[in-house]
Amino acid sequence: MREIKDIILTKRHTVKESLKVIDKGAVKIALVVDKEQKLIGTLSDGDIRRGLLNGLTLDSSIESIVFKTPTVGYVGDSREKLLQIALEKKIQQIPILDDSGKVVGLEIVDELLKPKIKQNRVILMVGGLGTRLRPLTENTPKPMLKVGNKPILETIILNFKKYGFVNFILCVSYKAEIIEEYFKDGSEFGVNIEYIHENKRMGTAGALSLIDKDKLKEPFFVMNGDLLTNINFENMMNYHVENNSIATMGVREYDFQVPYGVVNVDGNNILSIQEKPIHRFFVSGGVYVLSSETLNFIPQEEYYDMPTLFEKLIENNLKSISFPIHEYWLDIGRIDEFERANREFGEVFNV
């Protein structure tokens, strides 16, 4: 929320003085208040121009041209509520009042639309050999294969950044130098990147034991580096926190159709016949949110995969939940999936 001390006017201000305030404030609007700092109305450059056309001079008082019925918000209104108000009223600025009607700030819609920077780490597992994608991965690590016009890993990082997650740890191994050379410290992409080197296969959970626990005090993401998805990562993190979960797994519905009629029998008696039934399962989507307590269950520098970690947490009666992924999701593990990703990329990611 913007401070308002530089955009405050009283109705005694002149048109000339008001133009200077609006220009200096750089938010295209000034707030007109009474002696108790209660909002009387707003004044824009457009209001002033209409006043001048109607006969006001630069030395005239602004009292007659103040817009006295502006749309306002209140302290405690959520970002979503303010954005809804702005959308309905087609406005770009919303004065914020306290319960007594005093103006305390100004919300700018463009700034509300910007994601709030979050401290949660994002750990990306990008050390795999990509064996099933050979020969494409003979000289290039799988996360650096280009889908659309950029490496898969760049798309993943920029998608997290879109939701305010800018602190990354990349667990690298195979041809790590290619990844490090491209991303460096992340500053060119507007993010912060650190690297953890796996000298042996550690699994999706085992690599976490190599990371300083002090860096993982807040809930953090773990994600495979070969996924293309447009999940709302902010929603997933909020879901984890609101459900007081220790571990949250993104899950994807998987349908399998039996290609034959299935006969249900009891002994030699036929009970029923189902023609080509469809079985539905939930499978791991390769995206997880973990709380710091999970690190206590991961052995030091040993191979440990994520399903084993979840089984351990469940065994200890610790709350582990699923987050259904309804958005676009594709695991790029084979050549046909890589080709499909390139066909669909432009439409899914609007490029």
C-alpha positions as CSV (number, residue, x, y, z in Angstrom):
1,M,0.0,0.0,0.0
2,R,1.4,3.4,-1.0
3,E,2.0,6.1,1.6
4,I,-0.1,9.2,1.0
5,K,1.8,12.1,2.6
6,D,2.9,13.3,-0.8
7,I,-0.5,13.2,-2.5
8,I,-2.7,14.8,0.2
9,L,-4.6,18.0,-0.7
10,T,-7.3,20.1,1.0
11,K,-10.1,21.8,-0.8
12,R,-8.4,25.1,-0.4
13,H,-5.5,24.1,-2.7
14,T,-5.4,25.8,-6.0
15,V,-5.4,24.1,-9.4
16,K,-1.8,25.0,-9.9
17,E,-0.7,23.6,-6.6
18,S,-2.7,20.4,-7.2
19,L,-1.1,19.8,-10.6
20,K,2.3,19.9,-8.9
21,V,1.2,17.4,-6.2
22,I,-0.3,15.0,-8.8
23,D,2.8,15.2,-11.0
24,K,5.1,14.7,-8.0
25,G,3.1,11.8,-6.6
26,A,3.4,9.9,-9.9
27,V,0.2,7.9,-9.2
28,K,-2.1,10.1,-11.4
29,I,-4.3,11.0,-8.4
30,A,-4.4,13.1,-5.2
31,L,-6.5,12.6,-2.1
32,V,-8.5,15.5,-0.8
33,V,-9.0,15.4,3.0
34,D,-10.5,17.5,5.8
35,K,-8.6,18.7,8.9
36,E,-9.2,15.3,10.6
37,Q,-7.7,13.5,7.6
38,K,-11.1,12.1,6.6
39,L,-11.5,11.6,2.9
40,I,-13.5,14.2,1.1
41,G,-12.8,12.9,-2.4
42,T,-10.2,12.4,-5.1
43,L,-8.7,14.6,-7.8
44,S,-7.1,13.5,-11.0
45,D,-5.5,15.2,-13.9
46,G,-8.7,14.6,-15.9
47,D,-10.8,16.4,-13.3
48,I,-8.5,19.4,-13.5
49,R,-8.6,19.5,-17.3
50,R,-12.4,19.4,-17.3
51,G,-12.4,22.2,-14.8
52,L,-10.1,24.4,-16.9
53,L,-12.4,23.8,-19.9
54,N,-15.3,25.0,-17.8
55,G,-13.7,28.3,-16.9
56,L,-11.4,27.6,-13.9
57,T,-8.0,29.2,-13.8
58,L,-4.7,27.9,-12.4
59,D,-5.3,30.1,-9.3
60,S,-8.9,28.8,-8.7
61,S,-9.7,26.6,-5.7
62,I,-10.2,22.9,-6.5
63,E,-13.3,22.6,-4.3
64,S,-15.7,22.6,-7.2
65,I,-13.9,19.8,-9.1
66,V,-13.2,17.3,-6.4
67,F,-14.7,13.9,-7.1
68,K,-16.7,13.4,-3.9
69,T,-17.9,9.8,-4.4
70,P,-14.8,7.7,-5.0
71,T,-14.7,4.0,-4.6
72,V,-12.8,3.1,-1.4
73,G,-11.5,0.1,0.4
74,Y,-10.9,-0.5,4.1
75,V,-8.0,-1.6,6.3
76,G,-8.2,-5.4,6.4
77,D,-9.8,-5.9,3.0
78,S,-8.1,-8.8,1.2
79,R,-6.1,-8.3,-2.0
80,E,-8.7,-10.4,-3.8
81,K,-11.5,-8.2,-2.6
82,L,-9.7,-5.0,-3.7
83,L,-9.0,-6.5,-7.1
84,Q,-12.6,-7.5,-7.5
85,I,-13.7,-3.9,-6.6
86,A,-11.2,-2.5,-9.1
87,L,-12.4,-4.9,-11.8
88,E,-16.1,-4.1,-11.3
89,K,-15.5,-0.3,-11.1
90,K,-12.8,-0.2,-13.8
91,I,-10.5,1.8,-11.6
92,Q,-6.7,1.8,-11.1
93,Q,-6.4,3.4,-7.6
94,I,-8.3,2.7,-4.4
95,P,-8.0,4.9,-1.3
96,I,-7.9,2.9,1.9
97,L,-9.8,4.1,5.0
98,D,-9.8,3.0,8.6
99,D,-13.0,2.4,10.5
100,S,-13.3,6.1,11.4
101,G,-13.1,7.2,7.7
102,K,-9.6,8.5,7.9
103,V,-7.5,7.8,4.8
104,V,-4.5,5.7,5.6
105,G,-3.1,4.7,2.2
106,L,-3.6,4.1,-1.5
107,E,-3.7,0.8,-3.3
108,I,-2.5,0.8,-6.9
109,V,-4.1,-2.0,-9.0
110,D,-1.0,-2.7,-11.0
111,E,0.9,-3.3,-7.8
112,L,-1.8,-5.5,-6.4
113,L,-1.5,-7.7,-9.4
114,K,2.2,-8.2,-8.8
115,P,3.0,-11.3,-6.8
116,K,4.1,-10.8,-3.3
117,I,7.7,-12.1,-2.9
118,K,7.8,-15.2,-0.7
119,Q,10.7,-16.6,1.3
120,N,9.8,-20.3,0.7
121,R,12.5,-22.2,-1.1
122,V,11.9,-24.1,-4.3
123,I,14.1,-27.2,-4.6
124,L,14.3,-28.6,-8.1
125,M,15.7,-32.0,-8.8
126,V,17.7,-31.6,-12.0
127,G,20.4,-34.2,-11.8
128,G,18.9,-37.1,-13.7
129,L,20.6,-38.8,-16.7
130,G,17.6,-38.6,-19.0
131,T,18.3,-42.1,-20.3
132,R,14.9,-42.5,-22.0
133,L,15.4,-39.3,-24.0
134,R,18.6,-40.3,-25.7
135,P,20.1,-39.3,-28.0
136,L,18.8,-35.9,-27.1
137,T,20.4,-36.0,-23.7
138,E,23.8,-37.3,-24.7
139,N,25.2,-33.8,-24.6
140,T,22.5,-31.9,-22.8
141,P,20.9,-32.6,-19.3
142,K,17.2,-33.3,-19.7
143,P,16.0,-30.1,-17.9
144,M,18.0,-28.0,-20.4
145,L,16.2,-29.5,-23.5
146,K,14.2,-26.8,-25.2
147,V,10.5,-26.9,-25.3
148,G,9.1,-23.9,-27.1
149,N,11.9,-21.4,-27.2
150,K,13.5,-22.1,-23.9
151,P,14.8,-24.9,-21.7
152,I,12.3,-26.8,-19.6
153,L,14.0,-25.7,-16.4
154,E,13.7,-22.0,-17.4
155,T,9.9,-22.4,-17.9
156,I,9.6,-24.1,-14.5
157,I,11.6,-21.3,-12.7
158,L,9.6,-18.5,-14.5
159,N,6.3,-20.2,-13.5
160,F,7.3,-20.2,-9.9
161,K,8.5,-16.6,-10.1
162,K,5.1,-15.6,-11.5
163,Y,3.6,-16.5,-8.1
164,G,6.4,-14.8,-6.0
165,F,8.6,-17.8,-5.4
166,V,12.1,-16.5,-6.2
167,N,14.5,-18.6,-4.0
168,F,15.7,-21.7,-5.7
169,I,18.0,-24.6,-4.9
170,L,19.0,-26.8,-7.8
171,C,20.1,-30.3,-7.1
172,V,22.5,-31.0,-9.9
173,S,24.6,-33.9,-11.1
174,Y,24.7,-35.0,-14.8
175,K,26.3,-32.2,-16.9
176,A,25.8,-29.8,-14.0
177,E,28.1,-27.2,-15.6
178,I,25.7,-26.6,-18.5
179,I,22.9,-25.7,-16.0
180,E,25.2,-23.6,-13.9
181,E,26.6,-21.8,-16.9
182,Y,23.1,-20.9,-18.2
183,F,21.4,-19.8,-14.9
184,K,24.5,-18.7,-12.9
185,D,23.1,-17.1,-9.7
186,G,19.7,-16.5,-11.2
187,S,19.9,-12.7,-11.2
188,E,19.5,-12.5,-15.0
189,F,16.1,-14.1,-14.5
190,G,15.1,-12.1,-11.4
191,V,15.5,-15.0,-9.0
192,N,18.1,-16.3,-6.5
193,I,19.7,-19.7,-7.3
194,E,22.0,-21.9,-5.3
195,Y,23.4,-25.3,-6.3
196,I,23.7,-28.6,-4.5
197,H,25.9,-31.2,-6.2
198,E,24.9,-34.9,-5.9
199,N,28.0,-37.1,-6.2
200,K,25.9,-40.2,-6.2
201,R,22.2,-40.9,-6.8
202,M,20.2,-39.6,-3.8
203,G,16.6,-39.9,-4.9
204,T,14.0,-37.1,-4.8
205,A,14.1,-37.0,-1.0
206,G,17.6,-38.1,-0.2
207,A,19.1,-35.0,-1.8
208,L,17.4,-32.9,0.8
209,S,19.8,-34.2,3.4
210,L,22.6,-32.2,1.6
211,I,20.9,-28.9,2.2
212,D,21.5,-26.7,5.3
213,K,18.4,-27.1,7.4
214,D,18.5,-23.4,8.4
215,K,17.5,-22.7,4.8
216,L,14.4,-24.8,5.0
217,K,12.6,-23.5,8.1
218,E,9.6,-22.3,6.0
219,P,7.5,-24.9,4.1
220,F,9.3,-25.5,0.8
221,F,8.6,-27.0,-2.7
222,V,10.3,-30.0,-4.1
223,M,9.7,-30.6,-7.8
224,N,11.1,-32.8,-10.5
225,G,13.0,-30.8,-13.2
226,D,11.3,-32.5,-16.2
227,L,7.7,-31.4,-15.6
228,L,5.7,-28.9,-17.6
229,T,2.7,-27.6,-15.6
230,N,0.8,-24.4,-15.1
231,I,-0.2,-25.2,-11.5
232,N,-1.0,-22.2,-9.3
233,F,1.9,-22.7,-6.9
234,E,0.6,-20.0,-4.6
235,N,-2.6,-22.0,-4.2
236,M,-0.7,-25.2,-3.5
237,M,1.4,-23.6,-0.8
238,N,-1.7,-22.0,0.8
239,Y,-3.4,-25.4,0.7
240,H,-0.5,-27.0,2.5
241,V,-0.5,-24.3,5.3
242,E,-4.2,-24.0,5.7
243,N,-4.6,-27.8,6.1
244,N,-1.8,-27.9,8.7
245,S,0.0,-30.6,6.7
246,I,3.5,-31.8,7.2
247,A,3.7,-33.0,3.6
248,T,1.6,-32.3,0.6
249,M,1.8,-34.3,-2.7
250,G,0.5,-33.0,-6.0
251,V,-1.6,-35.8,-7.5
252,R,-2.8,-36.4,-10.9
253,E,-5.8,-38.6,-11.9
254,Y,-4.8,-41.5,-14.2
255,D,-7.4,-43.5,-16.1
256,F,-6.8,-47.0,-17.3
257,Q,-9.3,-48.8,-19.5
258,V,-9.3,-52.5,-19.7
259,P,-9.5,-53.4,-23.4
260,Y,-11.8,-56.4,-22.8
261,G,-15.1,-57.3,-21.1
262,V,-14.4,-58.1,-17.5
263,V,-16.2,-61.1,-16.1
264,N,-16.9,-61.1,-12.3
265,V,-17.4,-64.7,-11.0
266,D,-18.1,-66.5,-7.8
267,G,-16.7,-70.0,-8.2
268,N,-17.9,-70.9,-11.7
269,N,-21.0,-68.7,-11.5
270,I,-20.9,-65.5,-13.6
271,L,-22.1,-62.6,-11.4
272,S,-21.8,-59.8,-13.9
273,I,-19.9,-58.6,-17.0
274,Q,-18.4,-55.1,-17.3
275,E,-17.6,-54.1,-20.9
276,K,-14.1,-52.4,-21.0
277,P,-14.3,-50.8,-17.6
278,I,-12.3,-47.7,-16.7
279,H,-10.2,-47.8,-13.5
280,R,-9.2,-44.4,-12.0
281,F,-6.2,-43.9,-9.8
282,F,-4.3,-41.0,-8.4
283,V,-0.6,-40.9,-9.2
284,S,2.2,-38.7,-7.9
285,G,2.6,-35.5,-9.9
286,G,6.2,-34.9,-8.9
287,V,5.4,-31.7,-7.1
288,Y,5.5,-31.6,-3.3
289,V,5.3,-29.1,-0.4
290,L,7.1,-30.2,2.7
291,S,7.4,-28.7,6.2
292,S,10.8,-28.6,7.9
293,E,9.8,-31.4,10.3
294,T,10.0,-33.9,7.3
295,L,13.8,-33.5,7.3
296,N,14.1,-35.4,10.5
297,F,12.9,-38.5,8.7
298,I,15.4,-38.4,5.9
299,P,18.7,-40.3,6.4
300,Q,22.0,-38.5,5.8
301,E,23.5,-38.8,2.4
302,E,21.7,-42.0,1.4
303,Y,19.4,-42.8,-1.5
304,Y,15.8,-42.0,-0.4
305,D,12.9,-41.4,-2.6
306,M,9.8,-39.4,-2.0
307,P,7.2,-42.3,-1.8
308,T,9.4,-43.8,1.0
309,L,9.4,-40.5,2.8
310,F,5.6,-40.2,2.6
311,E,5.2,-43.8,3.8
312,K,7.4,-43.0,6.8
313,L,5.3,-39.9,7.7
314,I,2.1,-41.9,7.4
315,E,3.5,-44.6,9.6
316,N,4.2,-42.0,12.2
317,N,0.6,-40.6,12.0
318,L,1.8,-37.3,10.6
319,K,-0.6,-35.4,8.4
320,S,0.2,-36.0,4.8
321,I,-2.3,-34.8,2.2
322,S,-2.9,-34.7,-1.5
323,F,-3.4,-31.7,-3.8
324,P,-5.3,-32.6,-6.9
325,I,-3.7,-31.2,-10.1
326,H,-6.4,-30.2,-12.5
327,E,-4.2,-27.9,-14.6
328,Y,-1.9,-28.8,-17.5
329,W,0.7,-31.4,-16.5
330,L,3.2,-33.3,-18.5
331,D,6.1,-35.5,-17.4
332,I,8.7,-35.3,-20.2
333,G,10.3,-38.7,-19.8
334,R,10.2,-40.1,-23.3
335,I,10.7,-38.8,-26.8
336,D,7.0,-38.9,-27.6
337,E,6.2,-36.7,-24.5
338,F,9.0,-34.3,-25.5
339,E,7.5,-33.9,-29.0
340,R,4.0,-33.5,-27.5
341,A,5.3,-30.8,-25.1
342,N,6.7,-28.8,-28.1
343,R,3.3,-29.1,-29.9
344,E,1.3,-27.9,-26.9
345,F,3.7,-25.4,-25.4
346,G,2.6,-22.3,-27.2
347,E,-1.1,-22.8,-26.5
348,V,-0.7,-23.7,-22.9
349,F,1.8,-21.1,-21.9
350,N,0.5,-18.3,-24.3
351,V,3.7,-17.8,-26.2
